[in-house]
């Protein structure tokens, strides 16, 4: 009797094991090919069933990640994550054999080429990310077959062509991010179908024309960023609601004063004939390794700030808000890495950054000719050996209202990141004020290596009278080392004497504009 019972137990175990669902063989073969194609075997060494219970690659925190959904007899791969692993090449065609995929994250790699038309086979997809890669060409119309999509992230790629009409088929879409591409407008009227959207980010593309009236139907929208696109039109009155964040900088859209609290704070600094309400003095100084004394400009700036030095010799203004920065509204950058190409590495380990406009003023300066030294080092973006090297920081520089650098890329010109670069210019002061303006015109990437990595970045500024400057030689020698500006710890601005100067802007002009610096005016 005991023998019979034991035999029955073995039979039950055998039946239980034999009935364990296994992965669709076609999907197993496809996954194996993907792993080989992207050279992931050392990170994802699957030798058995990829949907085996308790697999180490299945948890949400795993990267790479493969997870499955099983019924009584068969398993299907529904999640695939290959995130920030510096995978290069194109998308292998076998990927589209995983027809049950619901979540595909290929963000922050070095993948390139066009998105294959076969993407339309993944009709069950809900979460799709291509962000921060080198994909190019138009978005294929077959992408419109993914009608279950709830999230589409494709920012910071080289996509071209028209803003696709098929976007309107994504009626379940809640989060759309297409910033930093070359997609062109207009925004199609089919956008009206996306009434479940809570985030719409089209920043820094080539989308043009009138912003659709249908956008007023997006009652669930919490974040709208269409900045730095040639768009115009008006936003509806129902956008004046608590919790909605908007960024319309660099457009001609009339917001009807429907700006959130962040933007309202900005207007305190940019409204014509208005003084910034939070201006206060800065103090302290630092000496570089070469013996030059720099004023310390390490105050905490905000989205709308104007600060003056304690001796009223210089001032700094900042305008713009890093809405999506995970670190919050941080307007400084710092690195512990050694900066090469300079004897003053410490000078470049800190820098001032801005989401839009960063401006320094020398106040009460003697009229004459000056030499302006601008010190840069890219300390946030990496070199091209990984996806972190795909970032492109481009900005313009104006001195005394004249653009001296356009689409300036510090990393490219210095020959890599964490390398010092000094640009020198001659400028004249005719009205006691020196104006150095760093301005982001909406070009380059936005989110490499993290959200909010863009805009001008400067480590130090030094201004000194040119050798043929006016005034006595004795006085010139006394002042030559003092005229220096610093932007964060070791960065800043040059100035002398006393005076007060307030920054004036116009509400509707997001571009660079000359500041009227009539010496007879104090405010």
C-alpha positions in Angstrom: 0.0 0.0 0.0 2.8 2.4 0.8 4.4 1.6 -2.6 1.2 2.5 -4.3 0.9 5.8 -2.4 4.5 6.7 -3.2 4.0 5.9 -6.9 0.9 8.1 -7.0 2.8 11.0 -5.4 5.5 10.8 -8.1 2.9 10.7 -10.8 1.3 13.9 -9.4 4.7 15.7 -9.3 5.5 14.6 -12.9 2.1 15.9 -14.1 2.6 19.2 -12.3 6.0 19.7 -13.8 5.0 18.6 -17.3 2.0 21.0 -17.1 4.2 24.0 -16.3 3.6 26.6 -19.0 6.5 27.3 -21.3 7.4 30.3 -23.5 6.2 30.5 -27.1 9.2 28.9 -29.0 9.1 31.7 -31.6 9.6 34.3 -28.9 12.4 32.3 -27.3 14.2 32.3 -30.6 13.6 36.0 -31.2 14.8 36.9 -27.7 18.0 34.9 -28.2 18.6 36.6 -31.5 18.1 40.1 -29.9 20.5 39.2 -27.1 23.2 38.2 -29.6 22.5 41.1 -32.0 22.9 43.7 -29.2 25.8 41.8 -27.5 23.9 41.4 -24.2 25.0 37.9 -23.4 27.2 39.0 -20.5 24.3 40.9 -19.0 21.4 38.7 -19.9 22.6 35.1 -20.1 19.3 33.2 -20.6 20.1 29.6 -21.3 16.7 28.1 -20.3 13.1 29.3 -20.5 13.1 33.1 -20.3 9.7 33.0 -18.5 11.0 30.6 -15.8 9.6 31.3 -12.4 11.7 33.5 -10.1 14.0 34.4 -12.9 16.6 37.1 -11.9 15.8 39.2 -15.0 12.1 39.5 -14.3 11.8 42.0 -11.4 10.9 45.6 -12.2 14.3 46.7 -11.0 16.2 44.4 -13.3 18.1 45.9 -16.3 18.1 44.3 -18.8 14.6 43.1 -17.9 12.5 40.3 -19.5 9.2 39.5 -17.9 6.2 37.5 -19.0 2.6 36.7 -18.7 1.5 33.1 -18.6 -1.8 31.1 -18.8 -2.2 27.4 -18.1 -0.2 26.3 -21.1 1.9 29.1 -22.6 3.9 32.2 -21.6 4.5 35.3 -23.6 7.1 38.0 -23.2 5.4 41.3 -22.3 8.1 43.5 -20.9 11.5 44.2 -22.4 13.9 46.8 -21.0 17.3 47.5 -22.4 18.0 50.9 -20.7 21.1 53.0 -20.6 23.4 50.1 -21.5 25.2 51.8 -24.4 23.7 49.3 -26.9 24.5 50.3 -30.5 23.3 49.3 -33.9 19.8 49.2 -35.2 16.6 47.4 -34.1 16.8 43.7 -35.1 13.8 42.6 -37.0 13.3 39.7 -34.6 12.1 42.2 -32.0 8.8 42.4 -33.7 8.2 38.7 -33.2 7.5 39.6 -29.6 3.9 40.4 -30.5 2.6 40.3 -27.0 4.9 43.1 -25.8 3.2 45.7 -23.7 6.2 47.6 -22.4 9.4 48.3 -24.4 12.1 50.6 -23.0 15.1 51.2 -25.2 15.9 54.6 -23.8 19.4 56.1 -23.4 21.4 53.9 -25.7 23.3 54.5 -29.0 20.7 52.9 -31.3 20.3 54.4 -34.7 18.7 54.0 -38.1 15.0 54.4 -38.8 12.2 52.9 -36.8 11.1 49.8 -38.8 7.6 49.7 -40.2 7.2 46.3 -38.4 6.7 48.3 -35.2 3.1 48.2 -36.2 2.9 44.5 -35.3 3.2 45.3 -31.6 -0.4 46.3 -31.3 -0.7 45.5 -27.6 2.0 48.0 -26.7 1.2 50.4 -23.8 4.5 51.9 -22.8 7.1 52.7 -25.4 10.4 54.6 -25.0 13.0 55.4 -27.7 14.3 58.5 -25.9 18.0 59.6 -26.1 19.2 57.6 -29.0 20.3 58.2 -32.6 17.2 57.1 -34.4 16.5 59.1 -37.6 14.0 59.4 -40.4 10.3 59.9 -40.1 8.1 58.1 -37.6 6.6 55.3 -39.6 2.8 55.4 -40.1 2.5 51.8 -38.9 3.3 53.2 -35.5 -0.3 54.3 -35.5 -1.4 50.7 -35.1 -0.4 50.9 -31.5 -3.8 52.1 -30.4 -3.3 50.9 -26.8 -0.4 53.2 -26.2 -0.5 55.1 -22.9 3.0 56.5 -23.0 5.2 57.4 -25.9 8.7 58.9 -25.2 10.8 59.6 -28.3 12.7 62.7 -27.3 16.3 63.6 -28.2 16.5 61.7 -31.5 17.0 62.8 -35.1 13.5 62.2 -36.3 12.5 64.2 -39.3 9.4 64.8 -41.4 5.9 66.0 -40.5 4.4 65.8 -37.1 2.4 62.6 -37.7 -1.4 62.7 -38.1 -1.6 59.2 -36.8 -0.8 60.5 -33.3 -4.6 61.0 -33.0 -5.1 57.2 -33.0 -3.5 56.9 -29.6 -6.8 57.6 -27.8 -5.5 56.0 -24.5 -2.3 58.2 -24.5 -1.5 60.0 -21.3 2.1 61.0 -21.7 3.6 62.2 -25.0 7.2 63.4 -25.2 8.7 64.4 -28.6 11.1 67.2 -27.6 14.5 67.8 -29.2 13.6 66.3 -32.6 13.4 67.7 -36.1 9.7 66.9 -36.6 8.0 69.8 -38.4 4.5 71.2 -37.9 1.7 71.9 -37.9 0.2 70.0 -35.0 -2.5 67.9 -36.6 -6.2 68.4 -35.8 -6.3 64.7 -34.8 -4.7 65.8 -31.5 -8.2 66.5 -30.3 -8.6 62.7 -29.8 -6.0 62.7 -27.0 -8.4 63.9 -24.3 -6.7 61.6 -21.7 -3.3 63.4 -21.9 -1.8 64.7 -18.7 1.7 65.5 -20.1 2.3 67.0 -23.6 6.0 67.9 -24.2 6.9 69.0 -27.8 9.7 71.4 -26.7 12.5 72.4 -29.1 11.4 70.9 -32.3 10.3 72.5 -35.6 6.6 72.4 -35.0 4.9 75.5 -36.4 1.6 77.0 -37.1 -1.4 77.8 -34.9 -1.7 75.8 -31.7 -5.0 73.8 -32.1 -8.1 75.0 -30.4 -8.7 71.4 -29.5 -6.0 71.6 -26.9 -8.6 73.3 -24.7 -10.4 70.0 -24.4 -7.5 68.5 -22.5 -9.0 68.9 -19.0 -6.7 66.3 -17.5 -3.5 68.1 -18.7 -1.0 68.8 -16.0 2.1 69.7 -18.0 2.2 71.5 -21.3 5.6 72.4 -22.9 5.7 73.6 -26.5 8.5 76.1 -25.9 11.0 77.0 -28.7 8.7 76.2 -31.5 7.3 78.7 -34.1 3.8 78.4 -32.8 1.2 81.1 -32.4 -2.4 81.4 -31.3 -4.2 81.6 -27.9 -4.7 79.3 -25.1 -8.3 78.8 -23.8 -9.5 80.3 -20.6 -9.9 76.9 -19.0 -6.1 76.6 -18.8 -6.3 79.0 -15.8 -6.5 76.2 -13.2 -4.5 75.0 -10.3 -1.8 72.4 -10.9 -1.2 73.1 -14.6 2.4 73.9 -15.5 3.1 75.5 -18.9 6.2 76.5 -20.8 5.5 78.7 -23.8 8.9 80.4 -24.0 10.2 80.9 -27.5 6.7 80.8 -29.1 4.2 83.5 -30.1 1.4 82.0 -28.2 -0.8 84.4 -26.3 -1.3 82.8 -22.9 -3.9 85.4 -21.8 -1.8 85.7 -18.6 -2.7 82.1 -17.8 0.7 81.4 -16.3 1.4 79.1 -13.4 3.0 80.3 -10.3 6.5 79.6 -11.6 6.0 81.6 -14.7 4.3 84.4 -12.8 7.4 84.7 -10.7 9.4 85.0 -13.9 7.3 88.0 -15.0 8.5 89.9 -12.0 11.9 90.0 -13.6 11.0 90.2 -17.3 8.1 92.7 -17.2 9.0 96.0 -18.8 9.7 98.9 -16.3 9.7 96.5 -13.4 12.5 95.8 -11.0 13.1 92.2 -9.7 11.6 92.0 -6.3 14.1 89.5 -5.0 17.4 91.3 -5.7 19.9 91.2 -2.9 23.7 91.7 -2.6 26.3 89.0 -3.1 29.7 88.9 -1.4 32.9 87.0 -0.9 35.7 86.2 -3.3 38.0 83.4 -4.4 41.5 83.3 -5.8 42.4 81.0 -8.6 45.6 78.9 -8.7 47.1 81.6 -11.0 46.5 84.3 -8.4 43.6 86.1 -10.0 40.9 87.1 -7.5 37.4 86.3 -8.6 34.2 87.5 -6.9 32.2 84.6 -5.7 28.7 84.3 -7.3 27.5 81.2 -5.5 24.1 82.5 -4.4 21.0 80.4 -5.0 19.4 81.9 -8.1 15.8 81.2 -9.1 13.7 81.2 -12.2 13.4 84.9 -12.0 16.4 86.5 -10.2 18.5 89.6 -10.2 21.4 89.9 -7.7 24.0 92.6 -7.3 27.4 92.4 -5.7 27.9 93.8 -2.2 29.9 96.7 -3.7 27.4 97.3 -6.5 30.2 96.7 -9.0 28.4 93.9 -10.9 25.1 92.1 -11.2 23.7 88.8 -12.5 20.2 88.0 -13.7 18.6 84.6 -14.5 15.4 83.8 -16.3 14.0 80.4 -17.1 12.8 77.3 -15.2 14.0 73.7 -15.5 10.4 72.2 -15.3 11.4 68.6 -15.8 14.7 68.5 -13.9 14.6 65.6 -11.3 17.0 67.5 -9.1 14.5 70.4 -8.9 15.3 74.1 -9.9 19.1 73.8 -9.7 21.0 76.5 -11.5 24.5 75.3 -10.8 26.6 72.4 -11.9 29.5 70.7 -10.1 32.0 67.9 -10.7 34.8 66.3 -8.7 36.6 65.3 -11.8 39.9 66.9 -12.8 39.6 69.4 -15.6 42.3 69.1 -18.1 43.8 71.7 -20.4 44.3 74.2 -17.6 46.4 74.9 -14.5 43.3 76.2 -12.7 41.2 73.1 -12.6 39.3 74.3 -9.6 38.0 77.2 -11.5 36.1 74.9 -13.8 34.7 72.4 -11.4 31.7 74.6 -10.7 29.5 76.5 -13.2 26.4 78.5 -13.5 23.7 77.1 -15.7 20.4 78.5 -16.9 17.2 77.2 -18.5 17.0 80.2 -20.8 18.8 83.5 -20.1 21.9 84.2 -18.0 23.2 87.8 -17.9 26.1 89.5 -16.2 26.6 93.2 -15.9 29.7 95.3 -15.1 28.3 98.4 -13.4 29.8 101.9 -13.3 32.8 101.0 -15.5 35.0 103.6 -17.1 34.4 104.0 -20.8 37.0 102.4 -23.0 38.1 99.1 -24.5 38.1 95.9 -22.6 39.2 92.3 -23.0 36.5 89.8 -22.1 37.6 86.2 -21.2 34.9 83.6 -21.0 35.8 80.3 -19.3 34.0 77.1 -20.1 34.1 73.4 -19.5 31.3 70.9 -20.2 31.0 69.1 -16.8 27.5 67.5 -17.1 27.5 65.7 -20.4 29.8 62.8 -21.0 32.2 61.9 -23.9 30.9 59.9 -26.9 31.9 56.4 -25.8 28.4 56.0 -24.3 24.9 57.2 -24.6 25.8 60.0 -22.3 27.9 61.4 -25.1 24.9 61.9 -27.3 24.0 65.1 -25.4 24.5 68.4 -27.3 24.5 71.7 -25.4 24.1 74.6 -27.8 23.7 78.3 -26.8 24.5 81.8 -28.0 26.7 84.5 -26.4 26.2 88.2 -26.7 28.6 90.9 -25.5 27.3 94.5 -25.5 24.3 93.3 -27.5 26.3 91.8 -30.3 26.3 88.0 -30.8 29.8 86.7 -30.6 29.0 83.0 -30.5 26.1 81.2 -32.2 25.1 77.6 -31.5 28.2 77.4 -29.3 29.0 73.8 -28.3 31.7 73.8 -25.6 32.2 70.1 -25.6 32.8 69.9 -29.4 35.1 72.9 -29.5 37.1 71.9 -26.4 37.5 68.4 -27.8 35.6 66.6 -25.1 33.9 67.0 -21.7 35.8 68.2 -18.6 38.2 70.1 -20.8 38.9 73.8 -20.2 38.1 76.3 -23.0 38.7 80.0 -23.0 37.1 82.3 -25.5 38.5 85.9 -25.7 36.8 89.0 -27.2 37.3 92.7 -27.4 34.4 95.0 -26.4 33.9 98.7 -25.7 32.1 100.4 -22.9 30.5 103.7 -23.8 27.9 104.1 -21.1 29.5 102.7 -17.9 27.9 99.2 -18.3 29.3 95.9 -19.6 26.7 93.4 -20.7 27.5 89.7 -21.2 24.5 87.5 -22.1 24.3 83.7 -22.4 21.1 82.7 -24.1 19.6 79.3 -24.9 17.7 79.5 -28.3 16.1 76.1 -27.9 18.7 74.0 -29.7 20.5 70.8 -28.8 19.3 68.0 -26.5 17.3 68.3 -23.3 17.6 65.2 -21.3 21.1 63.6 -21.6 22.4 62.5 -19.1 19.2 63.5 -17.2 16.1 65.6 -17.6 16.8 69.3 -17.7 20.4 69.1 -19.1 20.4 72.0 -21.5 20.9 75.8 -21.6 24.0 77.9 -21.2 26.8 76.9 -18.8 29.7 79.1 -17.9 32.5 78.6 -15.3 34.1 82.0 -15.1 34.3 85.4 -16.7 37.1 87.9 -16.5 37.0 91.4 -17.9 40.1 93.6 -17.9 41.0 96.9 -19.6 42.7 96.4 -22.9 46.4 97.5 -23.1 45.3 100.7 -24.9 42.5 101.5 -22.4 41.8 104.9 -21.2 43.1 106.4 -17.9 46.4 106.5 -16.3 48.7 103.5 -16.5 49.1 103.4 -12.7 45.3 103.2 -12.3 44.9 100.6 -15.0 47.4 98.2 -13.3 45.6 98.5 -10.0 42.3 97.6 -11.6 43.4 94.9 -14.1 43.2 92.0 -11.7 40.0 93.1 -10.0 37.7 93.2 -12.9 36.5 89.6 -12.9 33.2 87.8 -12.6 32.5 84.4 -11.3 29.5 82.0 -11.7 29.3 79.6 -8.8 32.2 79.2 -6.4 34.7 79.9 -9.1 32.8 81.8 -11.7 31.6 85.4 -12.1 31.7 88.9 -13.4 33.9 92.0 -13.8 33.1 95.4 -12.5 34.4 98.5 -10.8 33.2 101.7 -9.2 29.6 102.2 -8.0 26.2 102.4 -9.7 22.8 100.6 -9.8 21.5 99.0 -12.9 18.2 97.1 -13.3 17.4 94.6 -16.0 14.5 95.5 -18.2 12.7 93.0 -20.4 9.5 92.9 -22.4 6.9 90.3 -21.6 6.3 89.0 -25.2 9.9 88.8 -26.4 11.6 85.5 -25.5 14.6 86.2 -27.7 17.8 88.1 -26.9 17.3 91.8 -26.8 19.6 94.7 -26.2 19.5 96.4 -22.8 19.3 100.1 -22.9 22.2 101.3 -20.7 21.9 105.1 -20.8 24.4 106.3 -18.2 22.0 109.0 -17.1 19.6 106.4 -15.8 19.8 104.5 -12.5 16.8 102.3 -12.8 
